């Protein structure tokens, strides 16, 4: 079943007439999610509960949209507007329905609906003026239903994305040299990803003390001997990998680095046991922290983020975070995808993170990627 038809079924089940996606200059990732290509000019997608799906696009982009939809064998009517007045006229026709879902979250600063916040406030106000009798409702529930649990095709794509990412990670010691800058390494990683797909996010390349910042921005700093952390991923067939390896450059690492590395590896194996369908998402993080504490690490000070996050079309995808403070009613769903990424960080010294990609299964999980049992030295 293609995405349009799946979404139409969800609309019918919820008594919603259509789902309108408004996108301009890549403002809503759901445009590419449904069309399979990037359409940069202002366009609209109406997913219709009765299957009368439509795209409203500018003349210069309509042909490529038609080609992409035809290639994917999706029956969608692509209409062209040539002026602002014509666009508004078409929109008035498309939205002449009792209930239309649009991409906004409700109470998104206090409720987990921010992932739906793509439509701009001014656009929503305009739609409400164009169609004053239409009830515009949040599409958050639709987005969760579409993207929270992965299809067999998506899981296959994830495994392929991970395999190709690991091939690139395994080759890093062959071409990274002391004296290169972090951004030069990032550029090379992105080049390799673009040859087969695209980067799923801007790669994190961190040398020495920069590795102590989990979201370090790759910089002009030159690679030096010591800790070398790479956090990167590939989006392939609309599924994203997200892997972090921590290497050591130049000679043998000190014992405290090796001890921390092996403690994180052991903690990851323990936490994996609790990443299973129906399990509480707080528990893996708690078990990881308990183990690190048993080895003498102050996890409150040194492990400064949650254990993992949902993974999929976006690198931080739809689903509950794997955190010790997650509510008890937050549970893993079968065939959801998550990262497992314990880390320890010493400011002004170095940090270590070992991140793998996980598929949630009944009674356990499938670890799709791997981290080296011992740190790679080069």
C-alpha positions as CSV (number, residue, x, y, z in Angstrom):
1,X,0.0,0.0,0.0
2,X,1.4,3.4,-1.0
3,X,1.6,6.3,1.4
4,X,-1.3,8.2,-0.1
5,X,-3.7,5.2,0.2
6,X,-2.5,4.4,3.7
7,X,-3.1,8.0,4.8
8,X,-6.5,8.0,3.2
9,X,-7.4,4.9,5.3
10,X,-6.3,6.7,8.4
11,X,-8.5,9.8,7.5
12,X,-11.6,7.6,7.0
13,X,-11.1,5.9,10.3
14,X,-10.9,9.3,12.0
15,X,-13.8,10.9,10.1
16,X,-11.5,13.5,8.5
17,X,-12.1,14.4,4.9
18,X,-8.6,15.4,3.9
19,X,-5.1,16.2,4.9
20,X,-3.6,19.4,3.4
21,X,0.1,19.8,3.4
22,X,1.3,23.4,2.7
23,X,5.0,23.7,1.7
24,X,7.2,26.5,0.5
25,X,11.0,26.4,0.3
26,X,11.1,23.0,1.9
27,X,9.1,24.2,5.0
28,X,7.4,20.8,5.6
29,X,9.3,17.6,5.3
30,X,6.0,15.7,4.6
31,X,6.0,17.1,1.1
32,X,9.2,15.1,0.2
33,X,7.9,12.2,2.4
34,X,4.8,11.8,0.1
35,X,6.1,13.0,-3.2
36,X,9.5,11.3,-3.0
37,X,11.2,14.4,-4.4
38,X,11.9,18.0,-3.2
39,X,9.6,20.6,-4.7
40,X,10.9,24.0,-3.6
41,X,8.3,26.5,-4.8
42,X,5.0,26.9,-3.0
43,X,2.8,23.9,-3.4
44,X,0.0,22.0,-1.7
45,X,-0.8,18.4,-1.3
46,X,-4.3,17.2,-0.5
47,X,-4.6,13.6,0.6
48,X,-8.3,12.8,0.2
49,X,-10.2,10.3,2.3
50,X,-12.0,9.1,-0.8
51,X,-8.8,8.7,-2.9
52,X,-9.1,11.9,-5.0
53,X,-5.6,13.0,-4.1
54,X,-4.3,16.2,-5.6
55,X,-1.2,18.4,-5.8
56,X,-1.3,22.1,-6.6
57,X,2.0,23.2,-8.0
58,X,3.7,25.9,-10.0
59,X,4.2,25.3,-13.8
60,X,8.0,24.8,-13.6
61,X,7.8,22.0,-11.0
62,X,4.6,20.2,-12.0
63,X,6.3,18.0,-14.7
64,X,8.9,16.6,-12.3
65,X,6.2,16.0,-9.6
66,X,4.1,14.1,-12.2
67,X,7.1,12.0,-13.2
68,X,7.9,11.1,-9.6
69,X,4.3,10.1,-8.8
70,X,4.0,8.1,-12.0
71,X,7.2,6.3,-11.3
72,X,5.9,5.4,-7.8
73,X,2.6,4.3,-9.4
74,X,0.6,6.8,-7.3
75,X,-2.7,8.1,-8.7
76,X,-2.5,11.8,-7.9
77,X,-3.9,14.6,-9.9
78,X,-1.2,17.4,-10.4
79,X,-2.8,20.8,-11.1
80,X,-0.9,23.9,-12.1
81,X,-1.5,27.4,-10.8
82,X,-0.1,30.4,-12.7
83,X,-1.0,33.3,-10.4
84,X,-1.7,34.0,-6.8
85,X,-5.4,34.5,-7.6
86,X,-5.6,31.1,-9.3
87,X,-3.8,29.5,-6.4
88,X,-6.3,30.9,-3.9
89,X,-9.2,29.8,-6.2
90,X,-7.9,26.2,-6.3
91,X,-7.3,26.2,-2.5
92,X,-10.9,27.3,-1.9
93,X,-12.1,24.3,-3.9
94,X,-9.7,21.9,-2.2
95,X,-10.6,23.0,1.3
96,X,-14.4,23.0,0.8
97,X,-14.8,20.0,3.1
98,X,-16.1,19.7,6.7
99,X,-12.8,18.6,8.3
100,X,-9.3,19.1,7.0
101,X,-6.1,18.0,8.9
102,X,-3.1,20.4,8.7
103,X,0.3,20.1,10.2
104,X,0.2,21.8,13.5
105,X,0.6,20.4,17.0
106,X,-1.8,21.2,19.8
107,X,-0.3,22.7,23.0
108,X,3.1,21.7,21.6
109,X,5.2,23.3,24.3
110,X,3.7,21.1,26.9
111,X,2.5,18.1,24.9
112,X,4.5,15.8,22.6
113,X,3.0,17.2,19.4
114,X,5.7,19.6,18.3
115,X,6.7,17.1,15.5
116,X,3.6,18.3,13.7
117,X,4.4,22.0,13.7
118,X,5.2,22.7,10.1
119,X,2.4,24.9,8.8
120,X,3.2,28.6,9.4
121,X,0.8,30.7,11.4
122,X,0.1,33.1,8.6
123,X,-0.7,30.2,6.2
124,X,-3.2,28.7,8.7
125,X,-4.9,32.1,9.1
126,X,-5.2,32.4,5.4
127,X,-6.7,29.0,5.0
128,X,-9.3,29.8,7.7
129,X,-10.3,32.9,5.8
130,X,-10.5,31.0,2.5
131,X,-12.6,28.2,4.0
132,X,-14.4,29.7,7.1
133,X,-16.8,26.8,7.3
134,X,-14.0,24.2,7.4
135,X,-12.8,22.7,10.7
136,X,-9.0,22.6,10.5
137,X,-7.7,20.0,12.9
138,X,-4.2,18.9,13.9
139,X,-2.6,16.2,11.8
140,X,-0.4,15.1,14.7
141,X,-2.2,11.8,15.2
142,X,-1.9,11.1,11.4
143,X,1.8,11.8,11.4
144,X,2.3,9.4,14.4
145,X,0.3,6.7,12.7
146,X,2.1,7.1,9.4
147,X,5.7,7.2,10.8
148,X,5.8,5.8,14.3
149,X,5.9,2.1,13.4
150,X,7.9,1.1,10.3
151,X,6.8,-1.1,7.4
152,X,8.7,-4.1,6.2
153,X,9.9,-2.0,3.3
154,X,11.2,0.7,5.6
155,X,13.0,-1.7,7.8
156,X,14.7,-3.2,4.8
157,X,15.8,0.3,3.8
158,X,17.1,1.0,7.3
159,X,19.2,-2.2,7.2
160,X,20.6,-1.1,3.8
161,X,21.3,2.5,5.1
162,X,23.1,1.1,8.2
163,X,25.2,-1.3,6.1
164,X,26.4,1.5,3.8
165,X,27.0,3.8,6.7
166,X,29.2,1.2,8.5
167,X,31.2,0.7,5.3
168,X,32.0,4.4,5.4
169,X,32.8,4.3,9.1
170,X,35.1,1.3,8.7
171,X,37.1,3.2,6.0
172,X,37.6,6.3,8.0
173,X,41.1,5.3,9.4
174,X,42.3,4.9,5.8
175,X,41.8,8.5,4.9
176,X,41.5,10.7,8.0
177,X,44.9,12.3,8.8
178,X,46.2,14.4,11.6
179,X,46.1,18.0,10.4
180,X,42.9,17.8,8.5
181,X,40.1,20.0,9.8
182,X,36.9,18.6,11.3
183,X,34.9,20.3,8.5
184,X,37.1,18.7,5.9
185,X,36.2,15.3,7.4
186,X,32.6,16.2,7.5
187,X,32.6,17.3,3.8
188,X,34.2,14.0,2.8
189,X,31.5,12.1,4.8
190,X,28.7,14.1,3.1
191,X,30.3,13.4,-0.3
192,X,30.2,9.7,0.4
193,X,26.6,9.9,1.6
194,X,25.5,11.9,-1.4
195,X,26.9,9.2,-3.8
196,X,24.3,6.7,-2.5
197,X,21.6,8.9,-0.8
198,X,22.0,11.9,1.3
199,X,23.2,12.8,4.8
200,X,20.4,12.2,7.3
201,X,21.8,15.2,9.3
202,X,24.9,17.4,9.5
203,X,27.7,15.0,10.6
204,X,29.4,15.7,13.9
205,X,33.1,15.4,13.7
206,X,34.9,16.1,17.0
207,X,38.6,16.0,17.9
208,X,39.9,15.8,21.4
209,X,38.1,18.1,23.9
210,X,35.4,18.9,21.3
211,X,34.1,15.4,21.7
212,X,32.9,16.4,25.2
213,X,30.1,18.4,23.5
214,X,27.4,15.9,22.4
215,X,26.1,18.2,19.6
216,X,29.5,19.7,18.7
217,X,29.4,21.8,15.4
218,X,32.2,20.5,13.2
219,X,34.7,23.3,13.0
220,X,38.0,24.5,11.4
221,X,39.9,22.9,14.3
222,X,42.6,20.6,13.0
223,X,42.5,16.9,13.9
224,X,45.0,16.1,16.6
225,X,46.2,13.0,18.4
226,X,43.6,11.7,20.9
227,X,39.9,11.1,20.9
228,X,38.2,11.3,17.5
229,X,34.4,11.1,17.6
230,X,32.2,10.8,14.5
231,X,28.4,10.9,14.6
232,X,26.8,10.6,11.2
233,X,24.1,9.0,9.2
234,X,22.7,8.2,5.7
235,X,19.1,8.7,4.5
236,X,18.4,6.0,1.9
237,X,15.0,5.3,0.4
238,X,13.5,7.6,3.1
239,X,15.0,5.8,6.1
240,X,17.9,7.3,8.2
241,X,20.8,5.7,9.9
242,X,22.4,7.4,12.9
243,X,25.7,5.9,14.2
244,X,28.4,7.2,16.5
245,X,31.9,5.7,16.7
246,X,34.7,7.0,19.0
247,X,38.2,6.3,17.7
248,X,41.6,7.1,19.1
249,X,44.3,8.7,16.9
250,X,48.0,8.3,17.6
251,X,49.5,5.6,19.7
252,X,47.8,3.8,22.6
253,X,45.0,5.5,24.6
254,X,45.2,5.9,28.3
255,X,43.6,3.4,30.6
256,X,40.8,5.8,31.8
257,X,39.7,6.1,28.2
258,X,39.7,2.3,27.6
259,X,37.8,1.8,30.9
260,X,35.1,4.3,30.0
261,X,34.8,2.9,26.5
262,X,34.3,-0.7,27.7
263,X,31.9,0.4,30.5
264,X,29.7,2.1,27.8
265,X,29.8,-1.0,25.7
266,X,28.7,-3.2,28.6
267,X,26.0,-0.7,29.5
268,X,24.6,-0.7,26.0
269,X,24.3,-4.5,26.0
270,X,22.4,-4.4,29.3
271,X,20.0,-1.6,28.1
272,X,19.3,-3.5,24.9
273,X,17.7,-6.3,26.9
274,X,14.9,-3.8,27.9
275,X,14.3,-2.4,24.5
276,X,11.4,-4.6,23.5
277,X,7.8,-4.2,22.4
278,X,5.6,-3.3,25.4
279,X,8.5,-2.3,27.6
280,X,8.6,1.1,29.2
281,X,10.9,3.5,27.4
282,X,12.3,4.8,30.7
283,X,13.8,1.4,31.8
284,X,16.7,1.0,29.3
285,X,18.1,4.4,30.3
286,X,17.7,3.6,34.0
287,X,19.5,0.2,33.6
288,X,22.3,1.9,31.7
289,X,22.8,4.5,34.4
290,X,22.7,1.8,37.1
291,X,25.5,-0.1,35.5
292,X,27.6,3.1,34.9
293,X,27.1,4.0,38.6
294,X,28.3,0.5,39.6
295,X,31.5,1.2,37.7
296,X,32.1,4.5,39.6
297,X,30.8,6.9,36.9
298,X,28.7,9.8,38.0
299,X,26.0,9.5,35.4
300,X,24.2,12.6,36.5
301,X,27.2,14.7,35.7
302,X,28.8,12.7,32.9
303,X,25.9,11.2,31.0
304,X,24.1,14.4,30.0
305,X,21.4,13.2,27.5
306,X,18.9,10.4,27.2
307,X,19.8,7.0,26.0
308,X,18.1,7.2,22.7
309,X,15.5,8.6,20.3
310,X,13.1,7.4,17.6
311,X,14.7,7.0,14.2
312,X,13.2,6.8,10.7
313,X,12.4,9.3,7.9
314,X,14.0,12.0,10.1
315,X,17.0,11.2,12.3
316,X,15.0,12.3,15.3
317,X,11.8,10.7,14.2
318,X,8.3,10.2,15.7
319,X,8.2,8.3,19.0
320,X,8.9,8.6,22.7
321,X,12.4,9.4,23.8
322,X,14.3,6.7,25.7
323,X,14.9,8.5,28.9
324,X,14.8,7.7,32.6
325,X,12.3,10.5,33.1
326,X,9.8,9.2,30.5
327,X,6.3,8.6,31.9
328,X,5.3,5.1,32.8
329,X,2.7,4.9,30.0
330,X,5.4,5.5,27.4
331,X,6.2,2.1,25.9
332,X,8.0,0.7,22.9
333,X,6.0,-0.4,19.9
334,X,6.9,-3.4,17.8
335,X,8.8,-2.5,14.6
336,X,9.6,1.0,15.8
337,X,13.2,2.1,15.3
338,X,15.4,3.7,18.0
339,X,19.0,4.7,18.7
340,X,20.9,3.4,21.7
341,X,23.7,5.8,22.4
342,X,25.2,5.9,25.9
343,X,27.9,8.5,26.4
344,X,30.3,9.9,29.0
345,X,31.7,13.4,28.7
346,X,34.5,15.2,30.6
347,X,34.5,18.9,29.6
348,X,37.9,20.3,28.5
349,X,39.2,16.6,28.2
350,X,37.2,14.3,25.9
351,X,33.9,12.5,25.5
352,X,32.9,9.0,24.3
353,X,29.6,8.0,22.7
354,X,28.8,4.6,21.2
355,X,25.6,4.8,19.2
356,X,23.8,2.0,17.4
357,X,20.4,1.6,15.6
358,X,17.8,-0.7,17.1
359,X,14.6,-2.3,15.8
360,X,12.1,-3.1,18.5
361,X,10.8,-6.6,18.5
362,X,8.6,-8.8,20.7
363,X,10.7,-10.1,23.5
364,X,13.8,-8.2,22.6
365,X,15.4,-6.0,19.9
366,X,17.5,-6.3,16.7
367,X,20.7,-4.3,16.9
368,X,21.1,-3.4,13.2
369,X,24.5,-1.6,13.5
370,X,27.5,-2.3,15.7
371,X,30.3,-0.5,17.5
372,X,33.8,-2.0,17.7
373,X,34.3,-4.0,20.9
374,X,37.6,-2.2,21.4
375,X,38.2,1.3,20.1
376,X,39.8,1.5,16.7
377,X,43.2,3.0,16.9
378,X,45.0,4.7,14.0
